Amino acid sequence: MMNGRSVRSVLIRGNRNGNGHTEERIPTTVQFDESSGDYRCLCNCFHVKTGALIIGCVHVVMILFFFIHSVFIFIQYDSVGQAKKGIKTDYVFPCFVAEMIGLGVATAAVILLFIGITRNKAMLVVPHIVVQAIAIICFFLLLICGIVALSTDSTVFYRLLNAAPFHEHPNRSTVALDTTNLVHIYAMLVIYAFSFILECWWIVVIYNCNRYLDERSSYMQYCLAFSTPMKTLSARSSRIEVVMYGNVVENAS
């Protein structure tokens, strides 16, 4: 038994017997249990399809949050004023663009996830799994940057966090943040840590949803091949009769 499905034999097409003729054998039993416990998720409260839809909706909210936050940070940063003080701000806009690209890719992956679930297409779920894996790595690196930034007050690592707008001194590689910005930094680190934990959990749910859709597709193909009444069976019977007639003719000769 695997994920609510047992396969005791498989369809064998194109096998040749001792006389060189092809044979077809029909599988005995294929079982697929939609309500199997292997297809439950989120503390066994939801089916994996429902759980994946919930995760997709939460990801939409997260994408909107990070988008609004990034725009806020970018607007609050006074690039013109900093340039007049002799502070290089070449990295500000590229970082903002990179984050927007990342959020755009995440949005596309969520849309494909919704389409894949509603249309039962397992392959459309795969991009979301890939994006989740990348997000896990990014959140982990952001947490490392946060720890280093808080330990060393390094301007570079604070900028990599992109968690609060601040202005550094032109001749220093460190910065002393005020209380408001420090609270903002700590709040974003908590959000990054929470997101990291959730993504590590949710990627398993999405993977199980992908596996469920794949196994469901295999079962539906089996049903179409061997459970469609009359038309499919009559066509298959005709092919078998042709093979049997060929065997009789060869034996008679």
PLY file of the C-alpha trace (Angstrom):
ply
format ascii 1.0
element vertex 253
property float x
property float y
property float z
element edge 252
property int vertex1
property int vertex2
end_header
0.00 0.00 0.00
1.39 3.39 -0.99
-0.50 6.64 -0.49
-3.89 4.96 -0.58
-3.13 3.12 -3.81
-2.12 -0.49 -4.40
-0.99 -1.77 -7.75
-0.87 -5.56 -7.98
0.04 -5.71 -11.65
0.62 -3.37 -14.53
-0.47 -3.19 -18.12
2.06 -4.89 -20.33
1.85 -3.77 -23.95
3.92 -5.10 -26.79
5.24 -8.19 -24.96
6.11 -10.98 -27.33
5.41 -14.61 -26.70
7.50 -17.52 -27.84
6.02 -17.34 -31.35
7.00 -13.70 -31.74
3.42 -12.37 -31.47
2.41 -9.54 -29.18
0.21 -10.13 -26.17
-1.78 -7.80 -23.91
-2.55 -8.50 -20.30
-5.02 -6.53 -18.20
-4.03 -5.61 -14.63
-6.01 -7.32 -11.89
-6.49 -4.54 -9.31
-5.67 -0.86 -8.99
-7.02 0.90 -5.91
-7.03 4.64 -5.20
-8.45 5.96 -1.94
-9.14 9.71 -1.97
-9.74 9.71 1.79
-6.50 7.95 2.67
-4.61 9.35 5.64
-1.59 9.73 3.35
-3.48 12.52 1.60
-4.12 14.53 4.77
-2.10 17.56 5.83
-1.88 20.53 8.21
-2.19 18.45 11.39
-4.46 15.99 9.56
-7.18 18.65 9.27
-7.37 19.01 5.48
-7.00 17.04 2.28
-3.74 17.91 0.50
-5.59 19.70 -2.31
-7.45 21.90 0.17
-4.29 22.42 2.18
-2.35 23.43 -0.93
-5.07 25.94 -1.85
-4.91 27.42 1.66
-1.12 27.67 1.45
-1.43 29.35 -1.95
-3.81 31.95 -0.53
-1.48 32.63 2.40
1.38 33.02 -0.06
-0.63 35.67 -1.92
-0.95 37.61 1.35
2.78 37.19 2.05
3.69 38.42 -1.44
1.50 41.51 -0.98
3.07 42.19 2.42
6.65 41.95 1.17
5.78 44.03 -1.89
4.27 46.85 0.18
7.15 46.66 2.64
9.80 46.85 -0.09
8.09 49.81 -1.77
7.87 51.56 1.61
11.59 51.03 2.29
12.54 52.23 -1.18
10.39 55.37 -0.94
11.66 56.20 2.55
15.27 56.02 1.47
16.48 59.43 0.29
18.85 58.49 -2.53
19.28 62.10 -3.71
20.12 63.40 -0.25
22.54 60.56 0.35
24.27 61.17 -2.97
24.81 64.82 -2.05
26.58 63.70 1.10
28.93 61.55 -0.98
27.36 58.24 -0.03
27.11 55.69 -2.80
23.56 54.43 -3.28
24.08 52.34 -6.42
22.94 49.19 -4.65
19.58 50.54 -3.44
17.64 50.43 -6.70
19.14 47.10 -7.93
18.19 45.46 -4.61
14.66 46.79 -4.98
14.42 45.51 -8.57
15.79 42.10 -7.57
13.16 41.78 -4.85
10.41 42.80 -7.27
11.59 40.14 -9.74
11.57 37.55 -6.97
8.04 38.50 -5.94
6.96 38.38 -9.59
8.32 34.85 -9.98
6.61 33.83 -6.73
3.33 35.26 -8.01
3.61 33.28 -11.25
4.33 30.10 -9.25
1.24 30.64 -7.07
-0.93 31.17 -10.15
0.40 27.93 -11.66
-0.29 26.20 -8.34
-3.92 27.27 -8.42
-4.29 26.17 -12.05
-2.59 22.85 -11.36
-4.85 22.08 -8.40
-8.09 23.07 -10.11
-7.21 21.16 -13.29
-5.46 18.26 -11.52
-2.16 18.85 -13.35
0.76 17.68 -11.23
3.43 19.31 -13.40
2.00 22.79 -12.78
2.67 22.35 -9.06
6.40 21.73 -9.56
7.37 25.43 -10.14
5.84 26.31 -6.77
7.95 23.65 -5.06
11.08 25.06 -6.73
10.21 28.62 -5.67
9.54 27.42 -2.12
12.95 25.75 -1.99
14.59 29.00 -3.14
12.54 30.97 -0.59
13.72 28.68 2.21
17.34 29.34 1.24
16.70 33.10 1.02
14.99 33.27 4.40
17.84 31.31 5.96
20.43 33.69 4.47
18.41 36.70 5.65
18.44 35.34 9.18
22.22 34.90 8.98
22.56 38.48 7.69
20.37 39.70 10.55
22.48 37.96 13.17
25.69 39.36 11.67
24.19 42.86 11.32
23.01 43.00 14.93
26.33 41.62 16.16
28.60 43.95 14.15
26.34 46.91 13.23
27.62 46.43 9.68
25.96 48.75 7.18
26.26 46.20 4.36
24.39 43.48 6.24
21.69 45.91 7.34
21.25 46.83 3.68
21.06 43.18 2.68
18.25 42.73 5.16
16.29 45.57 3.53
14.21 45.70 6.70
14.29 49.41 7.64
15.21 52.73 6.01
18.27 54.39 7.52
21.13 56.70 6.52
24.71 55.66 7.05
27.76 57.83 7.67
29.83 58.40 4.50
33.14 57.48 6.15
32.03 54.50 8.25
31.20 50.88 7.54
29.01 50.61 10.63
25.84 52.36 11.67
24.09 52.98 14.98
20.37 52.61 14.38
17.80 54.46 16.44
15.21 52.64 18.52
12.49 52.79 15.85
14.66 51.19 13.19
15.96 48.56 15.62
12.39 47.58 16.50
11.65 47.38 12.78
14.72 45.20 12.23
13.78 42.81 15.04
10.18 42.62 13.82
11.27 41.72 10.30
13.69 39.10 11.62
10.82 37.49 13.53
8.76 37.52 10.33
11.67 36.01 8.36
12.14 33.28 10.98
8.41 32.52 11.07
8.28 32.42 7.27
11.31 30.11 7.17
9.64 27.63 9.55
6.34 27.75 7.67
7.99 27.23 4.28
9.89 24.20 5.59
6.53 22.74 6.64
4.50 23.84 3.65
6.92 22.57 1.02
6.17 19.05 2.30
2.44 19.68 1.92
2.84 20.98 -1.64
5.10 18.04 -2.50
2.45 15.61 -1.17
-0.18 17.46 -3.22
1.99 17.01 -6.30
2.34 13.30 -5.55
-1.40 13.00 -4.98
-2.17 14.63 -8.33
0.36 12.39 -10.06
-1.09 9.23 -8.53
-4.63 10.41 -9.27
-3.64 10.96 -12.89
-2.21 7.44 -13.09
-5.41 6.02 -11.63
-7.59 7.99 -14.05
-5.51 6.70 -16.96
-6.09 3.19 -15.68
-9.84 3.83 -15.47
-9.92 5.20 -19.01
-7.92 2.25 -20.31
-9.68 -0.61 -18.51
-12.93 0.65 -17.01
-14.57 2.45 -19.96
-17.58 0.29 -20.89
-18.20 -1.35 -24.26
-16.41 0.96 -26.66
-12.93 0.59 -25.20
-13.44 -3.05 -24.33
-14.78 -3.93 -27.79
-11.84 -2.23 -29.45
-9.44 -4.11 -27.17
-11.27 -7.38 -27.83
-10.94 -6.82 -31.58
-7.19 -6.41 -31.27
-6.93 -9.56 -29.18
-9.03 -11.49 -31.71
-6.70 -10.39 -34.50
-3.71 -11.63 -32.52
-5.43 -14.95 -31.78
-6.41 -15.37 -35.45
-2.80 -14.74 -36.47
-1.64 -17.44 -34.05
-4.18 -19.93 -35.44
-3.17 -19.25 -39.05
0.52 -19.65 -38.24
-0.04 -22.92 -36.36
-2.18 -24.28 -39.22
0.52 -23.53 -41.77
0 1
1 2
2 3
3 4
4 5
5 6
6 7
7 8
8 9
9 10
10 11
11 12
12 13
13 14
14 15
15 16
16 17
17 18
18 19
19 20
20 21
21 22
22 23
23 24
24 25
25 26
26 27
27 28
28 29
29 30
30 31
31 32
32 33
33 34
34 35
35 36
36 37
37 38
38 39
39 40
40 41
41 42
42 43
43 44
44 45
45 46
46 47
47 48
48 49
49 50
50 51
51 52
52 53
53 54
54 55
55 56
56 57
57 58
58 59
59 60
60 61
61 62
62 63
63 64
64 65
65 66
66 67
67 68
68 69
69 70
70 71
71 72
72 73
73 74
74 75
75 76
76 77
77 78
78 79
79 80
80 81
81 82
82 83
83 84
84 85
85 86
86 87
87 88
88 89
89 90
90 91
91 92
92 93
93 94
94 95
95 96
96 97
97 98
98 99
99 100
100 101
101 102
102 103
103 104
104 105
105 106
106 107
107 108
108 109
109 110
110 111
111 112
112 113
113 114
114 115
115 116
116 117
117 118
118 119
119 120
120 121
121 122
122 123
123 124
124 125
125 126
126 127
127 128
128 129
129 130
130 131
131 132
132 133
133 134
134 135
135 136
136 137
137 138
138 139
139 140
140 141
141 142
142 143
143 144
144 145
145 146
146 147
147 148
148 149
149 150
150 151
151 152
152 153
153 154
154 155
155 156
156 157
157 158
158 159
159 160
160 161
161 162
162 163
163 164
164 165
165 166
166 167
167 168
168 169
169 170
170 171
171 172
172 173
173 174
174 175
175 176
176 177
177 178
178 179
179 180
180 181
181 182
182 183
183 184
184 185
185 186
186 187
187 188
188 189
189 190
190 191
191 192
192 193
193 194
194 195
195 196
196 197
197 198
198 199
199 200
200 201
201 202
202 203
203 204
204 205
205 206
206 207
207 208
208 209
209 210
210 211
211 212
212 213
213 214
214 215
215 216
216 217
217 218
218 219
219 220
220 221
221 222
222 223
223 224
224 225
225 226
226 227
227 228
228 229
229 230
230 231
231 232
232 233
233 234
234 235
235 236
236 237
237 238
238 239
239 240
240 241
241 242
242 243
243 244
244 245
245 246
246 247
247 248
248 249
249 250
250 251
251 252
